[in-house]
Amino acid sequence: MSINRRRWLLQAGALCLTANSVSGRAQPAEAAAAEAKAPPLPALGAPWTVPAMELLDGSRFEPAGAEGQVLVLYWWASTCPFCAVTTPLLNAFWQRHRQRPGWQLLTLSIDRTREAALRYMQQRGYAFSCAWVTRDVQRAMPKPKGLPITLVRGRDGRILMAERGQLFAEDIDTIAQWL
């Protein structure tokens, strides 16, 4: 995909988000305030700690289980138009590579309710690991500013990739270099 086409698509998406905000579909005040205070993307090479958390399927993500592995973290929401494009691509990547040892995908829904995230995943047939971001999770691991957010944490616990916004298939495919 050309750089000009990519820029046009990103600008069109930003215009859609602005239109949705103006039409009254903006986030609740609490979510908007939290987003305004969100930290920037972590720097490449920075250490990144992930807390234990409950997954939507009732199991738990335990940080010790990801030690020495590549961990792909992906924050999303069912109402995010950029996520609606990126998530199916990430799901396809996960399907292709899920049997490879030494890596994990952990997605993090910031939907208003756990039920909304679960329903969205079930409707689309997504089966990758997903946690609903509770206040405790947000305190322990604040979501960087923007959405979607994709981080790749290396086997040494340091950030290898940090992206804000919609990713395209070729962007997601670059993650395979670290698996």
Contacts in CASP RR format, 6 or more apart in sequence:
PFRMAT RR
TARGET T0000
AUTHOR 0000-0000-0000
METHOD contacts of the structure
MODEL  1
MSINRRRWLLQAGALCLTANSVSGRAQPAEAAAAEAKAPPLPALGAPWTV
PAMELLDGSRFEPAGAEGQVLVLYWWASTCPFCAVTTPLLNAFWQRHRQR
PGWQLLTLSIDRTREAALRYMQQRGYAFSCAWVTRDVQRAMPKPKGLPIT
LVRGRDGRILMAERGQLFAEDIDTIAQWL
1 168 0 8 1.000
1 170 0 8 1.000
6 168 0 8 1.000
9 166 0 8 1.000
10 165 0 8 1.000
10 166 0 8 1.000
13 81 0 8 1.000
13 82 0 8 1.000
13 166 0 8 1.000
16 81 0 8 1.000
17 81 0 8 1.000
20 26 0 8 1.000
26 32 0 8 1.000
27 35 0 8 1.000
28 112 0 8 1.000
31 110 0 8 1.000
31 112 0 8 1.000
34 138 0 8 1.000
35 145 0 8 1.000
35 146 0 8 1.000
38 142 0 8 1.000
38 143 0 8 1.000
38 144 0 8 1.000
38 145 0 8 1.000
38 146 0 8 1.000
39 142 0 8 1.000
39 144 0 8 1.000
39 145 0 8 1.000
40 144 0 8 1.000
40 145 0 8 1.000
41 144 0 8 1.000
41 145 0 8 1.000
41 149 0 8 1.000
41 151 0 8 1.000
41 162 0 8 1.000
41 163 0 8 1.000
41 164 0 8 1.000
42 48 0 8 1.000
42 144 0 8 1.000
42 151 0 8 1.000
42 159 0 8 1.000
42 162 0 8 1.000
43 159 0 8 1.000
43 162 0 8 1.000
44 159 0 8 1.000
44 160 0 8 1.000
44 161 0 8 1.000
44 162 0 8 1.000
45 158 0 8 1.000
45 159 0 8 1.000
45 160 0 8 1.000
46 158 0 8 1.000
46 159 0 8 1.000
47 157 0 8 1.000
47 158 0 8 1.000
47 159 0 8 1.000
48 73 0 8 1.000
48 151 0 8 1.000
48 153 0 8 1.000
48 157 0 8 1.000
48 158 0 8 1.000
48 159 0 8 1.000
49 63 0 8 1.000
49 140 0 8 1.000
49 141 0 8 1.000
50 61 0 8 1.000
50 63 0 8 1.000
50 66 0 8 1.000
50 71 0 8 1.000
50 73 0 8 1.000
50 106 0 8 1.000
50 141 0 8 1.000
50 153 0 8 1.000
51 63 0 8 1.000
51 136 0 8 1.000
51 137 0 8 1.000
51 140 0 8 1.000
51 141 0 8 1.000
52 60 0 8 1.000
52 61 0 8 1.000
52 62 0 8 1.000
52 63 0 8 1.000
53 60 0 8 1.000
53 61 0 8 1.000
53 131 0 8 1.000
53 134 0 8 1.000
53 136 0 8 1.000
53 137 0 8 1.000
54 60 0 8 1.000
54 61 0 8 1.000
54 131 0 8 1.000
54 132 0 8 1.000
55 61 0 8 1.000
55 129 0 8 1.000
55 130 0 8 1.000
55 131 0 8 1.000
56 109 0 8 1.000
56 114 0 8 1.000
56 117 0 8 1.000
56 118 0 8 1.000
56 121 0 8 1.000
56 130 0 8 1.000
56 131 0 8 1.000
56 132 0 8 1.000
57 129 0 8 1.000
57 130 0 8 1.000
61 106 0 8 1.000
61 129 0 8 1.000
61 131 0 8 1.000
65 104 0 8 1.000
66 104 0 8 1.000
66 106 0 8 1.000
66 153 0 8 1.000
68 102 0 8 1.000
68 154 0 8 1.000
68 155 0 8 1.000
68 156 0 8 1.000
68 157 0 8 1.000
69 102 0 8 1.000
69 103 0 8 1.000
69 104 0 8 1.000
69 154 0 8 1.000
69 155 0 8 1.000
70 102 0 8 1.000
70 103 0 8 1.000
70 104 0 8 1.000
70 152 0 8 1.000
70 153 0 8 1.000
70 154 0 8 1.000
70 155 0 8 1.000
70 160 0 8 1.000
70 178 0 8 1.000
70 179 0 8 1.000
71 103 0 8 1.000
71 104 0 8 1.000
71 106 0 8 1.000
71 152 0 8 1.000
71 153 0 8 1.000
71 154 0 8 1.000
71 157 0 8 1.000
72 90 0 8 1.000
72 103 0 8 1.000
72 104 0 8 1.000
72 105 0 8 1.000
72 106 0 8 1.000
72 150 0 8 1.000
72 151 0 8 1.000
72 152 0 8 1.000
72 153 0 8 1.000
72 175 0 8 1.000
73 106 0 8 1.000
73 107 0 8 1.000
73 108 0 8 1.000
73 149 0 8 1.000
73 150 0 8 1.000
73 151 0 8 1.000
73 152 0 8 1.000
73 153 0 8 1.000
74 86 0 8 1.000
74 87 0 8 1.000
74 90 0 8 1.000
74 105 0 8 1.000
74 106 0 8 1.000
74 107 0 8 1.000
74 108 0 8 1.000
74 148 0 8 1.000
74 149 0 8 1.000
74 150 0 8 1.000
74 151 0 8 1.000
75 107 0 8 1.000
75 108 0 8 1.000
75 109 0 8 1.000
75 110 0 8 1.000
75 133 0 8 1.000
75 143 0 8 1.000
75 144 0 8 1.000
75 147 0 8 1.000
75 148 0 8 1.000
75 149 0 8 1.000
76 83 0 8 1.000
76 86 0 8 1.000
76 87 0 8 1.000
76 107 0 8 1.000
76 108 0 8 1.000
76 109 0 8 1.000
76 110 0 8 1.000
76 147 0 8 1.000
76 148 0 8 1.000
77 83 0 8 1.000
77 109 0 8 1.000
77 110 0 8 1.000
77 111 0 8 1.000
77 147 0 8 1.000
78 109 0 8 1.000
78 111 0 8 1.000
78 116 0 8 1.000
78 117 0 8 1.000
78 119 0 8 1.000
78 120 0 8 1.000
79 111 0 8 1.000
80 147 0 8 1.000
80 148 0 8 1.000
82 147 0 8 1.000
82 148 0 8 1.000
82 165 0 8 1.000
82 166 0 8 1.000
83 147 0 8 1.000
83 148 0 8 1.000
83 166 0 8 1.000
85 166 0 8 1.000
86 148 0 8 1.000
86 150 0 8 1.000
86 165 0 8 1.000
86 166 0 8 1.000
86 167 0 8 1.000
86 172 0 8 1.000
87 107 0 8 1.000
87 124 0 8 1.000
87 126 0 8 1.000
87 148 0 8 1.000
88 124 0 8 1.000
89 167 0 8 1.000
89 168 0 8 1.000
89 169 0 8 1.000
89 172 0 8 1.000
90 105 0 8 1.000
90 107 0 8 1.000
90 128 0 8 1.000
90 150 0 8 1.000
90 167 0 8 1.000
90 172 0 8 1.000
91 124 0 8 1.000
91 125 0 8 1.000
91 126 0 8 1.000
91 128 0 8 1.000
92 169 0 8 1.000
93 172 0 8 1.000
93 173 0 8 1.000
93 175 0 8 1.000
93 176 0 8 1.000
94 105 0 8 1.000
94 128 0 8 1.000
97 103 0 8 1.000
97 176 0 8 1.000
97 179 0 8 1.000
98 105 0 8 1.000
98 128 0 8 1.000
100 179 0 8 1.000
102 155 0 8 1.000
102 179 0 8 1.000
103 178 0 8 1.000
103 179 0 8 1.000
104 129 0 8 1.000
105 128 0 8 1.000
105 129 0 8 1.000
106 129 0 8 1.000
106 130 0 8 1.000
106 131 0 8 1.000
107 128 0 8 1.000
107 129 0 8 1.000
107 130 0 8 1.000
107 131 0 8 1.000
108 130 0 8 1.000
108 131 0 8 1.000
108 132 0 8 1.000
108 133 0 8 1.000
108 137 0 8 1.000
108 143 0 8 1.000
109 116 0 8 1.000
109 117 0 8 1.000
109 120 0 8 1.000
109 121 0 8 1.000
109 130 0 8 1.000
109 131 0 8 1.000
109 132 0 8 1.000
109 133 0 8 1.000
110 133 0 8 1.000
110 143 0 8 1.000
110 147 0 8 1.000
111 117 0 8 1.000
111 120 0 8 1.000
111 132 0 8 1.000
113 132 0 8 1.000
114 132 0 8 1.000
117 130 0 8 1.000
117 132 0 8 1.000
118 132 0 8 1.000
121 127 0 8 1.000
121 130 0 8 1.000
131 137 0 8 1.000
133 143 0 8 1.000
143 149 0 8 1.000
144 151 0 8 1.000
144 162 0 8 1.000
144 164 0 8 1.000
145 164 0 8 1.000
146 164 0 8 1.000
146 165 0 8 1.000
147 164 0 8 1.000
147 165 0 8 1.000
148 164 0 8 1.000
148 165 0 8 1.000
148 166 0 8 1.000
148 167 0 8 1.000
149 162 0 8 1.000
149 163 0 8 1.000
149 164 0 8 1.000
149 165 0 8 1.000
150 161 0 8 1.000
150 162 0 8 1.000
150 163 0 8 1.000
150 165 0 8 1.000
150 167 0 8 1.000
151 159 0 8 1.000
151 161 0 8 1.000
151 162 0 8 1.000
151 163 0 8 1.000
152 159 0 8 1.000
152 160 0 8 1.000
152 161 0 8 1.000
152 162 0 8 1.000
152 175 0 8 1.000
152 178 0 8 1.000
153 159 0 8 1.000
153 160 0 8 1.000
154 160 0 8 1.000
154 178 0 8 1.000
160 178 0 8 1.000
161 174 0 8 1.000
161 175 0 8 1.000
161 178 0 8 1.000
163 171 0 8 1.000
END
